[in-house]
Amino acid sequence: MNRNQEHVPTRRRFIKTSVGVLGALSAGRLLAFEDRPNFDRCPECSAISDYKLPQTTQLSASVDQFDVGGGQLSWGYAYNESFPGPVLEAYRGSNVRIRFQNFLDDHTTVHWHGMVVPHAVDGHPLNVVLPGEDFIYHFPIVQRACLNWYHPHPHEMTGEQVNLGLAGPFIIRDEEESMLELPVGSYEVPLIIRDAKFDSQGNLRYSAGASGFFGDVPLANGKQNAALSIDTEVYRFRILNGCNARVWRLALSNGAAFTLIGNDGGLLEFPVDLTEIEFGPGERLDLLVDFRNASVGNQFRFVDLDENWDLIEFTVTNSVQPVFSVPGPTDRLSVISPLVNPVRTREFTFEGHSRINGLEYDMNRIDFEVPFAETELWRFITGGNGPHPVHVHGASFQVLSRSGGRNMLFPWESGWKDTVLVGDGETVEVLTRFDVYDDQVYLMHCHLLEHEDNGMMTNFRVLPR
C-alpha cells in the first residue's frame, strides 16, 4: 500500500475492535481529554489531578468515532476511545508500566517522544505490536519535569496513524517544578494543536504527498472552532505542535505578550516574554498567559500568523481573586548545566524528502555508533525541501548555533531540547550526550512525518560503557 495515498477509517474496522476496547478501559486509570478543560464552550473546567500511574495502566488503539467540534462526528483512530489520547502523568523516580493493546488492522508501536527509555520500549519500528496483540511498556522516569507525548512509530505508517488520531500527552512532574507554584488544576491546560482534512461525510481524511500533509482546518485538542471559558487568572498552557508537517507561528490575537517558561525538555533557566513563537512538528512550549486584568466578556484567541487561523478562543466568564503570578525576567526557574568540550563532531545532511547523508532508512542497518557518556557536536544541514524538524531518541540536546536561513537562535531553543527546526539553507549545531542507557539502538530522524515515512531516518547504536 502507498502510505501517501488517501486513507479514511471504515466502520467495518471499528466494529471489529469496539468490544475489546470497552473491556480494556475498565481495568486502567487514565485521565482523558474529556476530563480536562472542555474545548467546546463548556463553562466549567476540571482540575488536573496529581497522581502516579497505577501498577499497570491500560492503553489501547482502535478505530473509533468521536466529536470533532460542533457535534460533527468523525471516524478515526483513538487511544482509549479518546481523540486526542488520554493525558498520562508520572513523577520523576517512579516506574511506569503500561499494557498496550492493538485493536487496529495494522501493526503499530507506541513511541514516548521526548522520554529517555531503553530501546526495547522506545517504540522502534523493529518492535511492532501486531493486530490483536498486546505489549507491556515498562520503564523508569529518569528525567526532569516536562511535557512529552506518545504516538505510533511504525515505518512507512507513522504519518497516517498520527494524522488519523493517535497522539496523546505525557506529563512528568518533579520537585523542582512544584516549588515554583505554577498554575495548577483548571489553570494548567495541555493543548495539542494540529491541522486536519475531512471528507464529504465529515470523517478525518489522510492524503499527503512527499512534502507532507497540510490540512485545511485547525484543531485544538481534537476540536474545530475550539473555545475555552476562563477566569481572571494566570493560565499555564502546555502546547504541542501535533501536526504532521505544518510549522505554527503562534501569537495572541490582541498582540499581547505571553511568558515562555519551558520547552521540550522542561523549564528554562529564566522566563522570557514574547509576542510570537515559530515551532515545528513535535516541538513543545510551556507558556503563561496573564488574564488577571481582563473583564468578564473579554475574548482572546491563540492564532497562527502564517495562515491567519484562529486556533482556540478564550472567553472570560468569571472574575476571581487571582492566586497565581507571572515570574519576572530575572526570576530563576531552573539551573541547566551546559554541555561543553565535545570530543567529536558528526554531520548529517537532510536531502530531498527521504535521505540522510545520501541513505534512505533501513531498519536493520546501523549507520553509526556513539560512545557512552561522551559529549558530541552534531551538525544538521539541509539539502533542500525543508523545513526539517530533527528529532533524536535516547537523549536530549542543547542547541548551540544556527547559520544560514534565519541565522539566529530563539529563546524557545534554549535549555534542553529533543526536536529542533532546521529550515532551508540552515545549518544547526547541537551538543548531546548519551549517558543513561548503554548498548542501545536509537533513531534520529526528520519529524516531518511524511519525510520520516519516506526514509529520512537513521539508526545508531550507543556502545556499551
N, C-alpha and C positions, 0 to 999 in steps of 0.2 A: 504493500500500500504506500502511495506517495503521501507522506505526512503533511505536506504543504497543501494538499487538496482540501476542499471544503468538507467539514465534518459536523454533523448535528447528532446529538444523542437520540436514540429512539426509545419509544415506550416499551417495545419488546424487551430491550435490555434492562429497563427499570423493573419490569415485572419479575424478571429472573432473580433480582437482587434484594427486593424490598423486604421480604420476610426475614432474611438473615440479618439485615441491618437493624431492624427493630429489636431482634433478640440480643444483638451485641450491645445496643445502647443501654439496656437495663443494668448491665454489670459494671459500668465505669462511671466515674465522676469527671465531667468536663464542663467548663464554663463556656457556653456557646455565645455567638454574637447576639442571638436574640435575648440573652440575659444581660446584655450590655446596654449602654445608652441607645435608645431607639433612633434610627435614622429615617423614619417615615412620619415625622411630625408628631411624635409622642411627647406629651408634656412632662413626663417623668423619666428620670434616669436611674438605673440600678447601679449599685456600687461594684467595684472590683473587689472581690474577696481575697484576702491574703491567705494562701494555703499551700501546703506541699502536695505534690502529686501523690495519690494513693499508691499502694504497693504495686498494683497493676492497673493501668488505665487502658481502656478500650478505645481504639481508633479504627474507623473503617472507611473505605472508599466505595462509592456506589453511584449509579445513575439515579438521579432524583429530580424532583420538581420543587421549585422554590419561587418566592415572590421577589421580583427584582425592582419593585417600586410601583406605587400606584395601583396595586392589585394585579399587575401583569405577572402571570406565571410562566416560568421558563423551565425547560428540561436542561439538565447539565450534569456535571459531576459534583459530588459533595463528600466532604468528610463528616461523618456522623450526621448526615442529613442537613448539614448547615452550610450555607454559602454566604461569606467565606467560612472556612473551617473554625472549629471551636478554639477559644483562647486557652493556651496552656501556660501555666505558671509554675516555677520551681525556684528554690533557693540555692545559692552557691553552697557547695558542700553536700548537697543532697544527691540521692540516686534516683534516676528516672527509669521506669520500667513500663513500656507501652506495648500492648499486644495489638498489632495491626492486622486487620483482615481485609483482603482484596475481593470485593464483590463486583469488580468490573469484568468486562470480557477480555481486556488486555492485561498484560503484565505491567507492573508498576514498581516503584520504590518510594520510600519516604526519606528525603534529604533534610537535615536540620541545618538550614542555611545560617551561617554565622557561628554555629556552635562547634566547639573543638571536641570531636569524638573519634573513637577508633574507626579504621576503615570498615570493619565488618558491620557497623551500624550507621555508616555515613550515607547510605542510600546510593552507593556507587552503581553504575549501570550493570556491572557484573553480578550484583546481588539482588536480582529481581525477585519479587513476590508474584507467583503465578496466579491466574484467576482461580478463585475458590480456596486459595491457601492463606495461611497467616504466618506472621513472623514477630518475634519479640525483640523490640529495640530497647536495649538496656545499657545505660551509660551514666557516669557521674557528671555533675555540673561543676566544671573546673574553672569557669571564667567569671568575670565581673558582671554586675548588673547591666542589662542591655535588652533591646528588643531584637529578637531573631525571628525567623519564620520557617515553616516547614512546607515542602512541596514535593511533587514527584521528580525523579531524575532518570527515567529510562531513556536509553539512547534512541534518538530519532523520534521520540514521542513526548518529550518534556513540554514543548510549546503547546501542543494540543491539550494535554491533560491539565496544565495550569490554566490555560485560557478558558477551558470549559468548567473551571470552578475549584480545582484542587490547590488550595493555599490557605494557610492559617498562621496566626502569630504565636510566638513562644516568648514569654517574658521571663527574664531571670532577675531575681532580687538579690540584694546583699546589704550588709550593714552600712557600708559607706553611703549608699544611696538613701537608706532610711533615715540617716542622721540629718539629711538636708531638709526634711519636712516639706517635700514637694507635694503638689496637689495629688490627692488620692480619691478613692471612691468614685462617685459620679463625675468628679472633676479630672479624672485621668481617662483619656479616650483613645484606645487603639483604633487606627484608621488605615485601612487598605484602599489606596486609590489606584484605579486601573481603567482601561478602556475596553469596549466590547462592541460586538456586532450582533444583531438579531435577525432571524429570518422572518418571513411573512407571517409565521404562526407565533412569533414572539419568543422563540427559543434562541439561546446562545448559539452562535454560528462561528466556527473556526475556519477561516480561509486566509491563507498567508502565502506570500512569496518569499524568495530567498532573502530579501531585505528586511523581512519582519512582518509581524501582524500589527496593523494600525486600525483600531476601531473607530466608529463614528459617534459613540456615546460614552461619556464618562460614568463610572460607577464609584460610589464611596461606600465601603462595606457592603457591596453587592446591590446597592440601590441607585436607581436613576433619580435625578432631582432630589438628592438626599438633603435632609434637613434635621436640625437638632435644636431643641428648646434648651436655653441656657439660663444660668443665674448671673448676677453681677459679681463675678468671682474670677480668679485666675484659673485657667484650664491648661492641662498638660496633654498635648496631642502626640501620640506615638505613631508616626506616619511611615508607612511602607509604600514605595513605588512598586505596585504589583503588576505592572504592565509587562507584556512580552517584549516590547521594543521601544515604546514611547518614553521620551525624556520629558519630565514635567518642569515647568518654570512656575513655582508656587508663590503666591502672594495673597494678601488680604485685599478685598475689593475696594476698601477705602484708602489703600496705600499706606496704612499704619504699619509700624514695625512689630515684629514678634521677636521672641528671645530664643535663640538656639542654645540648648544646654547639652546636647548629645547627638550621636550619630550611630553608625553600625555597631561599633564596639563599646558603646556606653557613654558615660559622661565625658564632656570636655573638661579641660582644666579650668576654664573661665567661660562665663556666658557671653554671647555676642548678640547684639541687636541688629536685625536685618530686615529689609523690606521685600526681598525675594530670594529664592533658592532654586538652583537648577540641579536636579538629581535624576539619576538614571535607574533602569530596572534593577531591582534587588537592593538598592540603597535605602537606608532608613534615616529618619530625622526625629529628634526629641525636642519639641517646641513648647514654649509657654506663651499663651496669648492672654492678655490682660483685659478683661471685660468689666473691671470694678467701677469704672466711671461711666459705663453705659446706662441707658434708661430703658425701662420696660417698653417694649415695642420696637426698639432699635434692631436693625438687621445688619448682619455682616456675612461675608462669604469667603471661603477659600476659592481662589480662581487659578486657572492656568493661563499665563500671559501669552503663550505662543498660539494656542487655539482660541483664546478668548472664551473659554468654557467656565461655567460655574460648576465647582466640584461638590461643594456642600454649603448649605445656608444655615446660619445661626440666627435664631430669634430670641431676644431677651424676654423672658416671660415671668421672671421672679426676681425681686430685689431682696438681697440678703446682706447680712453683716459679713464682710469678707474675712476669711480665716487665713488665706494663703497670700504670699507676696512674691515679687519677682526679684531674684538676686541681681545685684549691680555688676558692672563690668569688672570690678576688682574683687568680687566675692569668689573665693576659690571653691570650685566644685569637687575637684579631684586632683591627685598627683599622678602624672604619667611620666614614667621613666623613658627617655628617648633611647631608641636603638642606635648604636654607634659602631664605628670601626668594622664595616663589612669585610669579610675575608675573601669574598669573590663576587663577581658580577655576572649576571646572566641576561641575555637579550632575547626578547620574544616579539616577533613581528606578526601582527594580525593582518592577514592577507585575504582580500576578497570577502566572500561570505562563509568561508568554510575551512581556512587553513591557519595554522600557527607554525611559523618557521618552515613553510612550504609543505607541511604534512596535514592531511586530514586525520581525524581521530580513529584510532583502532583500540578498542577497549582492552585487548590482550597485549598491547605493546607498552613498555615502559620507556618514556622518551628521555628522562634524565633522573639522576639520583642526587639527593640532598643530604649532607651530613647532619646528624642530630645536633641541636643546640649550637649551631654556628650562624651568626648573623650574615645575611647575604643582601646584596642590592639586586633587585630585579627591575629591568628596564622594559617597559611596554611601548611598542612602536606601532603606529597604524600604517598599514599599507593601502589605505583607501577603504571605502564602503563602511565607514564608521557612522555613528559612534559605536565604540566597543566598551560596554561596562564589564571590566575584567574582575572576575571573582576567583578567590583562592580558597581551597578547602584545607582544613587541618591546622590553620594558624591565622591570626590577624596580622596586619602590617601597618606601617606608618608611611604616609605619602611624603616623599622628600622633595620632589620638584616636578614641574611641568614646563616644557619648552615647545614652541610652535603653537599654532592654533590659538587658544585662549591665553596661553603663555603666562599663567599665574596659578597659584594655589588659592583655594577658597576656604573660608572659616569652617565649613562643614566637612572639609577633608583633613582636618587636624585630628589629633588623638589616634585612636585605634580604628582601623577600617578592615573590611573583608571584600569590599567591592569599590572600584574606582572607575570613573567615567573617563575614557580616553577618546577624544574627538579626532576628526580627520586632521591629519597633519601634525598631530601631537605626539610627543614622547613623554611618558610619565615614569618617574623612578620611585620605587618604594623600597623600604627596608623590612625584611621579615626574618623570622627565626622560629624553627620548628623544635620546640623544647618540651612538649607534653608527652606525645606518643612517638616511640621509635618503631622502626621496622614496619612501616605502614605505606600503603599506596593511596595517594590523594589525587584530586583533579585540580587543574587550573583551566579556566575557560572564559569565553565571552558569554555574558549573561543576557545578551540579546538572544532570546530563546531559539529563534529560527537559525541564527548563526551556530549556536550550540548544537542543535539537532543536525545541522548540515555538516558538522565535523570540526568546528572551531573549539576543540578541547584537546588537552594533553594530560596523560598520566605521568606522575612522577613518584619516586619512592623515597621516603625518609629512611635513611640507613639505620641499622642497629647502633645503639650507643656504644 
